[in-house]
Amino acid sequence: MSSVDATLVAELDSPDVEKMDAATARIVLFDFDGVLIHGDAFYLFIRQRYLSSLWRPLLALLCAPLLLVLLPFSRRLPVRILVRIAWLGVGEKRYQVMALDFAATLARRPRQFCRDGLHALRRHQAAGDRVIVVTGCEQVLVNGILQQLGLTNLEVLASQLRPGWFGMRPYRHNVGKRKVQQLAQYGVAEWQVAYSDSLQDVPMLKPATQVVLVNGTPSLCKKVEKALGRSITRVEWF
C-alpha cells in the first residue's frame, strides 16, 4: 500500500469520521470498471461472445466498411452495432442467464479484481456509509459479479440493455453526465466521496467533497484536477 493509500485509510478510519458516520451516513460513489475490477467487464463479456461464435465475427467483418465510415463521426454508433451483433438472436431471459454465468466465471479469476478497491468499499460499508456503485457496465452483469463477490446491501446504477425484435440492444449507457442524471432520477442529489479512474467521470466527481482517482497517471490526475479546479487524492490499487 502506498503512503497516499495509508493516509486515505487513516482518514476513513479516524475517530472524527466515525463520529460523523454515527450522526449521518455519508453517500459514497464507486465506479466499477478500473476501480473494483481490472479492465472492462462488459467488454470481456462481449469478447467472449465473439470468441465462442463463428458467424458473429464474420458478420462484424462484413459490417467493417460501414463501421469505418461511421467511426470518424461517432465512436458510439459503431460500438452499438457491435453490441447488437453480439446479442443478435438472444432474448431477455437467455441474456440474464448468460450474464450471470459469465459473472460467476469472472468471480473465479481473483486477479481480475482490484483487491484494494474491494477492501475500501467494505470499509465504507463497515463505517455505515451508503455505498452506490455507479457504472457504465451493464446492470445484470455488474449485479451478478457483485453478488458473486459477496458484496451485499449495495445500490447499483448501471447501463441497461432492452429486448428488441432481433435480440438485446443498448438502451441506456450510463457514462459521463448520464451518471449524474441517473443519480438525480434515483433521488440522490449530493454525495461526499467519489472513486473513479476516468476523466469521463468529472461530472460525477465535481459535487463530491472528496475525490479519489484510482491508478491514474500523473497526467490524468492533472487533467482531472484542472477540470475540477481543486486537488484530489490519487491512489495506486492492486
N, C-alpha and C positions, 0 to 999 in steps of 0.2 A: 504493500500500500504506500502511495506517495505521501509526502508531507502535506500536500493540499488535501488529499483524501482524509488523512488523520485529523486535520483541522476541521473538515466538514463533519466527520463523525463526532468530534468533541462538541461541535455546535449543536448537533442533533440530539446528543445525549446529555447536554448540560442541564443543571437544575432549573435554570431560568426557562428553558424550553419546556421542561416537564411541567412547570407551574402554568405556563401559557397553555399547554395542551389540556391540562386539567380544567382550565377555565373555558376554553373554546377550542374545538378541534380545527386544526389547520386543513386547508384543502391543498393537496399535493398532486401535481400532474406529472405523469411519466409518459414519454414517448416509448414506443416498443422496439421497433427495428433500430439496431445500433445502440440501444440503451439497455434493454433487457435480453436481447438476443443479438448475436453477431450475424450481420447480413440482413437480408430482406426475406422474411418468412413467406410472403405470398409469391415472390419471385421464385423461391425454391420449390414451392408447390407447382407453379406454372411450368418450371423447368422439368419437374418430374413427370408432368402430364405429357410434355413433348417427347421426352426420352422414352416413355413407355408406349408410344404410338408410332405407327408407320406413316399413316396418312396425314396426321396433323402437321408434321414438319413439311411434307410435300405441299399441302395447301398453303402453308405460310410462305413457302418458296414461290409458289405461283402468284401470291399477293405481293411479293417483294417489290416489283416495279411501282405498284401503287403506293406502297409504304415509303419508298424512297422519294417519290414525288411529294408526298404529304409532309415528310419529316422536316424540311426547311421552314414550313409554315406552322407546324404543330407537332410537338412530341407526344402530346396526349392522345391524339387520334390514332396514330399507328399502334400505340400501346393498347388502346381499347380494342382494336381489330385483332391483335394477337391474343388478347384475353378472350375475346369472343370465340376465336378458333379453338382455344384450349378447352372451352366448356361447351362446344358445339355438340348438341345431342344429349346433354346432361341436364336432367330436371332438378328441381329444388331438393327433393328428398335424397336423391342419389348424391347430389353435391354435398349435402350435410354429412352423409356417411363417409364420403371420400375425404372431406376436410378434417373430420375427427380422426379418421385413420391416419392421415398424414401428420396431424398434431401429435398422435401417440408415437409415430416414427421419429419425429424431431425430438421429442422429450427423451428418447433413448440415446440421444447424442449429447452427452454432458458438456463437451467442449463447444457445442453450438451456442451455449447461453453465457451471458455475462454474469459471472458469479458475484462480483461486487455490486452490480446493479440489483440483482435479486436480494442480496443482503440489505442494501439500502432501502428497498421497498418494504421488506419485512420490518426493518427498524421503524419506519414511519408507521406501519400498522400497529406495532407494539406500543408506540408512543400515543396512539389514539387518533392519529391523523386520518382524515378522509382521503383515501388514495383513489385517483381516477387515471386509468390508462387511456390516453388519447392518441390514436394511431391511424396511419394510412393503411395498415394491414386490414384484411377482410375480417368481418365480425365473427363469423362462425369459426374460422381458423384460429384467430387470436384467443377467443374464449376457450377453445379446446386445448390450446397449448398451455394457457394459464392454469386450467383445471388439472392437466396432466402434471404440472409442476407443483401442484398442491397449494396454489395461491387462490385463496377463497376470500369472500367478502370484498371483492374488487368491483368497481364500476368500470365499464369499458365503453368508450365511444370510438367507433371504428368505421372503416369503409364498408360499403354494402354492395352485394350483387342482387339482382332480381331475376325471376324467371321470365323468359321471352318465348317467342314462337319456336326458336331453334336451339334453345338451351339457356343457361345462365348468362347474364350480361351485366356489365358495370351499371350501377345505379347512383351511388354517391361515393366520391373519392375524398376521403377526409384528410386533406392536406392544406397547409398554408392557412389562409383566412377562414377556410371552412371549419377548421378545428375550433376557432373562437365562436363561429356561428353555431356550431353544433353544441358547444358548451352552453351558449345562451339559450338555445332551444330546450336544453336539458335543465335549465334553471340555475346554472352556475355563472355568476357574473364577476366573481373575483376569486383569486387564489393566491396563496402565499409562496409556494415553491414550485418550480417547473424544471424538469430534467429533459434535455434534448441533445441530439448530436448534429443538428442540421440548421443551416441558415434559413431554410424554408419555414422553420417554426418560429421565426421572430414575432409574428402576430400573437402567438400563444405565450411567448416569453415576456413580452412588454409589460403586461399587467402584474407579473409576479414580483414579489418583494425580493425573493432570492432566485437567481437563475444559475443552473448548473449545466455546463457544457461537457458532455461525455466524450472522451477520446478525440477531442477536436485539435487540429493543428494550431500552432500559434497564429498562423494567417487567418484561419477560420475564426479563432477567438477574437482577433482584432476586428474582423468584419461584423461579428455579432455585437461586440461592444460598441462599434460605431453606429450600427443600426439602432441599438437600444439607447445610446447616449449615456452609458454608465458601465462600470466594471462588473464582471461576472466571476463566478467560481469555475475553474476548469479542473476536471479530474481525469485520471487515467485509470480505467477499469478493465479488468480481465475476466 
